[in-house]
Amino acid sequence: MKAKIRNRRFRRQKGQAFVEYVILIAVVALAALFVLANFSDRLREMITGITVTLGGEEDSSANKKSIDIVQDLDSTGVN
């Protein structure tokens, strides 16, 4: 009888752990989106600076803000 009770508890904990992992992944994904949304312009500037320093050419989108690029994608589509 005690073995059946232990198995029921284990099943409940196993399902609970799965839900906790899903919640954790969702929180990490939202945090990553927040960071990218807030720092995307600065990251693009840094990558452009590194590219130019290494001898590459500056891209025309380097001087645009992220919101402008997204609005251009809405009107022209992905190239």
Buried (B, 14 or more C-beta within 10 A) or exposed (E): EEEEEEEEEEEEEEEEEEEEEEEEEEEEEEEEEEEEEEEBBEEBEEEBEEBEEEEEEEEEEBEBEBEEBEEEEEEEEEE
